[in-house]
Every structure is written in structure tokens, then in C-alpha cells.
Amino acid sequence: MCSAKGISLFTLGADGGGNLQEVLPKSGTEPVVSREPDDLAALLYTSGTTGRSKGAMITHHNLSSNALTLHRQWGFIEGDVLLHSLPIYHVHGLFVALHCALLNGSKMIWMRKYDPELVSQKIREASVFMGVPTHYTRLLKEESFGKECCSRMRLFVSGSAPLLKETFEQFRQRTGHTILERYGMTEAGMITSNPYNGNRIAGTVGFPLDGISARVSDETGKELKDGEIGTLEIKGPNVFKGYWKLPEKTKEEFREDGFFITGDLACRDQQGYLSIVGRGKDLIISGGLNVYPKEVEDQLNQIEGVQESAVFGLSHSDFGEAVTAVIVSNHNTFSEELILEHLRPKLASFKLPKRILPVSELPRNSMGKVQKKLLREQHSELYQN
């Protein structure tokens, strides 16, 4: 009856059988406290993958502006259902996914933890799914997962760690859906996104969201040309207030014109698509020359049998830092020389790893980010002799 008259009916039960009269006497009596847009809404600690974790002060305006922008740019519509399997102690799960669903009045299928088998079942009831790259690689290992499971889906979002081009293509071939990769961080929520309507390019994180300015700069803050690698700097209503009880650190991370220095290395192509090259602190300086780990990782990951890799620098008496790689391989036999033969035609000699080590898996945090700090600690004495 409500539908026929164009009236939206909200119930208090997932099955539509909620009763307001039963719930009303149990309602809380806590007063509603008014808040200003610039008031602190959350204190979120950074992941600390390259250094000490810091508390980022996030305001109500930071959250609301980001949520409204994502809701609009990702095309949320009436009837959308979110399948939520992300941890809620992180921006992606706590704010990005939840706020979009809440703003939209969407039903949400809540999972206690990520389980690829259960996701492949529950996704039949959903239209939106947000995950990290590891979620997608594990989904692809489920034999039952494919186009039939995704018949109701309209949007798959990936972020928090780089999505391999191979995973991007395999997922598209398997499901008929193109993953939308985006980029964000604790201090600013979501910053860039591949277009909802438009070409989603593998290996890129798209364009700055509406209202957000982004530039690729050198160490002085001078903006670089397209194709040049530099530090990504951003400005917008999503950018945090500062680090908790660290005023000097906060001052260091902002330019005089208000741009925040993300610490991520990036480049922009001629079409305006941004690509994240890595963390500035992960840059390897070997023999006085810059080596960007992602460039080496991209070549390693193309080798047959290499599932994934991580490249990092280790102290070396001759080179200062030595390019070092660890790989996860599905081959029983492993040969450093065969891998180097593959790399030599594609990389300059100073970019070639001095050592390539096999590992069973890469150390990751809960959001799928490779813990290179831990890798450097584990192999710190590799070149000491």
C-alpha cells in the first residue's frame, strides 16, 4: 500500500516485521549533543607500516563531506545492498563502506570476518562490495565464484593496498565486472577514484574526487610534469585537522599553501589518471640512484610462476642500499638466475635485485598492506658479510 502511494516505509527488523510500539518504551534516554563541523569526530591511528603510528584527528566535516561525495560519485541508488566484510577499526570498513550505506538507507549484510566461501554465497543477495586486493585474489580461488554469483552486483571497490593488474583482468574475465580501484589514507579518507561511469584503468587510482585538489610535487613543493614521479600532495574538506598532541609533526606535513604531504609517491598520465608508485620511505637509493620498488615488483609479478613479490632496500657497504626482493612462487624449483635473466632486458642494471629470496607468504597487516618494515628487519643482516 505504501509503495502504491509513493511512501517509503522503514521497519525495525531485517525481515520487515519490526514494530515501533514495541521498541519505543525501550528507547534510550541519552540526550543528543549538538556538534560543530570542525569538532573532533574520531581519533584514528595510522597503520604505521613505515614508522610510528600517529593519531589523526578527524572532524565531523571531514567525514560528512567525504561520505556525501562518495555516495554521489559511486552512484548509490535505492535498493542497493552492501555486503560488508571489512574490519571496522579502519577507515575503509568503519567510514567508507558504512557511511555510504547509511546515507543511502541501504540494507547491509554484515559478516564478522572475511570468508571467501561465505562471500561467494552472500554476494548473490548484494549489489555493492568493498574489499582489499587480498579479498579478490581469494575470491578468485573459489571454484563456485563467477558471473552467476554476481548477477545482482553493480559495484566492486578495491583499495587500502595496490591491486595487481593480473587480478584486475582475471576478475573481469571471470565475473564480467570491472573493479573500481580508489586511493585513500587515514588522514583524509578517500582521495581519488577511478570513474564509476568511464574507463577504469588497471594500475591506476583514477582522479581526485570532487572538491579535492591533488598535485605531484618534488621535495620543495614544486609541481611536476605529467609522467614524472614525485610526492602526492592533497587539499580539500576531507583532510584531517592534525596529529594528536604532535603539533610540530603536523606542521611538517603541511605546505604553506595548505596542501598535505601524503608521503606517497605518485605520477599522473596525460589523461589525468593517477598511479601510486609506493611510499616515499620505501624509495631505495642504491649507488646514488633512485629505485622505485613498484617498478621492479611489476616486472617480477609478470614472470610465470611468481604469485606476488615485495622489493625493499637493505644496508650495503658498497651501494649504501641494495635492492632486495622476496617472491611467493607456485613453482617447486626456484632459480635467482632465471628470474634475473627475465629482468635484465626490462630493467636498468642498477635496478636489478642483488638477492631474490623465496618465501611462503608476504607479511601483511589486517588491511592487506605488505609490511616492508618487517621484511627489512627480518633480513637486515643479509649483506653484512
Secondary structure, 3 states (H helix, E strand, C coil): CCCCCCCCCCCCCCCCCCCHHHHHHHCCCCCCCCCCCCCEEEEEECCCCCCCCCEEEEEHHHHHHHHHHHHHHCCCCCCCEEEECCCCCCHHHHHHHHHHHHHHCCEEEECCCCCHHHHHHHHHHCCEEEECHHHHHHHHCCCCCCCCCCCCCCEEEECCCCCCHHHHHHHHHHHCCCCEEEEEECCCEEEEECCCCCCCCCCCCEEECCCCEEEEECCCCCECCCCCCEEEEEECCCCCCEECCCHHHHHHCECCCCCEEEEEEEEECCCCCEEEEEEHHHCEEECCEEECHHHHHHHHCCCCCEEEEEEEEEEECCCEEEEEEEEEECCCCCCHHHHHHHHCCCCCHHHCCCEEEECCCCCECCCCCECHHHHHHHCCCCCCC
